[in-house]
Amino acid sequence: MTHLVPLAAEVDEDKVTPGVLGFIVFAVMALAVWGLMKSLNKHMAKVDFKEADDESSASASGGAGGKASPAKG
């Protein structure tokens, strides 16, 4: 850490830039977002957006118009 002390004394407050480390962090974050968006598009392509028929949805949810009866106990 002592080798950074001379560099800190020479820093001009008006000319501070993010530098290479800032670019690397930004590039890694951009690649991560790109990968997540690609994965999201792949998963969304698998989703079926067709709605089920009224008869099949009523029988799947327990009948009686789609309402489940409360459990006793």
Summary of the structure (lengths in Angstrom):
residues: 73
radius of gyration: 29.0
end to end distance: 67.7
largest distance: 78.9
contacts: 103
relative contact order: 0.05
helix: 67%
strand: 0%
